[in-house]
Amino acid sequence: MNKIMVVGGKRLFGEVKIGGSKNAALPVLFAGILTGESCVFENLPRIGDVLLALEILRDLGARIRFLHGGDVVVDYSTVRPVLPPRQLTEAIRGSVYLLGSMLGRFGKAMLAGAGGCDFGSRPIDQHLRGFGLLGAREEREADVLHLFLPQGECLRGTRIALAMPSVGASANLLMAASVAVGMTVIENAAMEPHVLSLVAFLREAGARIDMGRGRRISVLGKERLHGCRFRVIPDMIEAGTYLFAGMATGGEVRLLEVDPSHLGAVLEVLREMGAEIRVGNEDILLKAPERYRNVSVRTGPYPAFPTDLHPQLAALFCIGGRAKGRGEIRETVWQQRFRYTEELVRMGARVGIEEDRATFLPAMLSGTAVRSPDLRGGAALLLAALAASGRSEITNAATVGRGYEHLEQKLRGLGAEVRIFG
Ligand code: EPZ
């Protein structure tokens, strides 16, 4: 997926089926290593990051089979504790989950870089501090990180208070704690649906995990986990992006196979903006108003408005002829998530940025050539292009393919004039 061409101005109407969640699929795929057996994954999205994760697992020795019905079987019995290829682990952030899973299974883990979207620095100090408290030692050889247990030692349960509710650190420590000796209590854990889905996967594999009050998770370690069957939850960020596409074009979009309970803060913002929303058990209908109100939103850890929908919401705020008033986003998770705004400005957007806050005023957007800076930034450009007049060309589109399955097919199914090349 190299380039996306869009002719803007078409209202989107119809139904779209939401795929499995990228950020839920990555931790469970790597957590499967802990089982040392086969796991069957249903609803695994065929997107760039997941395919890369499978390639990393294959390189480590896992045997992977794609079944006719769409399920994927991963046999982890043949995984070896070796350094996975840097060019693969550097390409996705999810590779950091190799630390918790390999350490738990083999008592050692090695990793050279963990990639993903570039939002400036993406530290993993909370992961490492937690592994240290569980008994692991850490060494670096050039830029290769080694985690290991001292001779004769094992992971031992303990209390770990995270400095912030980090998704990655919570997931990584849950994996290691599941096979530690004794009880681990993780305080200030992330509660994103994809973290809770990892908890469900680990339980399915035999782990004993209790969700406490607030952000506390207790894990009573078990010597062995076992293989299991697991269904990946729907992608709340993909879902939000299609709701926003309906809004951006003054259309009417029904999402199918979605979990509305994951989208509370998003639906609240859309309603405040004037959308009519009807929620079923596994579907959401959005009817966009002709014009909507811009609002003020602050991103934050779940259940707050997700940072991974910030750029797409910003695109809505920019659309002249639909948006009214001043929109504001305060980004509290990633300090450098505003790179997409430079490209929106090339389409005519009016944006002001001050520290962690961006403000937007509606302006008539015109299609042009823009470059996707990262996954969700690229999705924002796509939404702007769908609403802009004329033709847009979005390059570096592989960044978008990392997280959106069957993008061309889904958008065309809703009536968009879009073509994806490469
Ligand atoms: C996950 O990244 C997601 N990635 C991101 O989605 C998402 O934006 C993010 O969670 C927040 O929801 C995956 O799930 C693969 P964090 P992660 O650890 O785990 C700081 C997308 O578009 N922090 O929750 O890397 C960190 O700098 C991607 O799909 C530390 O300081 O995020 C950030 O400010 C992009 N030290 C905040 O915490 C640490 O050790 C949240 O990071 C860990 C994190």
Residues whose N, C-alpha, C, O or C-beta is under 5 A from the ligand:
A	BS01	EPZ	N23 R93 G94 C117 S121 R122 P123 I124 D125 Q126 H127 M164 P165 S166 V167 G168 A169 T307 D308 V333 W334 L375 R376
